[in-house]
Amino acid sequence: MDVFAISVDHKSPPPEPAKQGSPNPRPDKVAARADAVPSEMKVEAIDHETLEQAARELETRFDVQVEMAQDESTGRYVVRIMSSDGQRLIRQMPPESALRMAAQAKQGQLRGMMESVV
């Protein structure tokens, strides 16, 4: 099974603001369209062995525990970085909020939630 990593070129300019009379009523929000994604973003498949090696390096270099598991509601893989004693969550990718949204989207409930946010 492949796991994906996304790298972003941080030197790319920010998106241009919406022009006057634009159909987007909130120019401060970026439209979620495929053509709005910068071409500098690259998605590469990473094999499980490479991912395990990166996790072990994180554990050694930063004295943390790295846990990898599959979320039951979405089927997505989750990486948790825990304190060295395993008692405190330092970082989770993707975060719980993203997992909840993915689960709701999978069940067809995301449309109403997104309309209430906009």
Secondary structure, 3 states (H helix, E strand, C coil): CCEEEEECCCCCCCCCCCCCCCCCCCCCCCCCCHHHCCCCCEEEEECHHHHHHHHHHHHHHHCEEEEEEECCCCCCEEEEEEECCCCCEEEEECCHHHHHHHHHHHCCCHHHHHHHHC
